[in-house]
Amino acid sequence: MIRALSVALAFLAITPAISETVDVKYRGAVDLKPFTCTDTPRSSFIQRVCYDKAESYMLISLRGSYYHYCELPAATFDAFMAASSMGQFYNQKIKGSGSDGPYDCRTHRAPRY
């Protein structure tokens, strides 16, 4: 038992960590290492949300495509995650139309990774 545990721990120690990268629409590849990601099974529209609190930067998977939002405050992110309808909150408070969105990365600072 102890030997099996030792072998398993040794294997984990020498196995390189593989980071996940996603393709973000209008940006390209983004490494998810600095993000905290949450799957959202309670929404049929939003599959996954990733947030980098240090950069106030959110990635969101909408029906399989990732989009990004810049300078999104942590309080807004927390309210979004707690909303009874994430889709409604997203459409009313986060998403914009064209480049007029409150967190559109064309008009707000996008982090460099």
Residue, then its C-alpha position, 0 to 999 in steps of 0.5 A: m500500500i505504502r509502496a503504491l502510494s509512493v510510486a503514484l506520488a513520484f509519477l505526479a512529481i515528474t509529470p509536467a503540468i499541462s495548462e489549458t488554452v482556449d481560443v477567444k473570439y477577436r483575441g486568439a489563444v489565451d492560457l487559462k492558468p491565471f483564471t478561475c474557471t467555473d462550469t455553469p450547468r444551470s444555464s443552457f446559454i452559458q457553458r463556462v465562465c473564467y475570471d482573472k480577478a487580478e486583471s478584472y478580465m472575464l472569458i465566457s463560453l457561449r454555446g461553445s465560443y469564448y468571448h472576453y470582457c475587460e475591466l469587469p469589476a469583481a463585484t459585477f462578476d460575483a453578482f453575475m455568478a449569483a444571478s438567478s438567470m445568468g443569461q439575463f444578467y449577461n444580456q442586461k449588464i455585461k454584453g453590449s451591442g457593437s463596441d458600446g458594451p460596458y466591458d468591451c475590450r475594444t474600448h477597455r484595457a485588455p491584459r497582456y499575457 
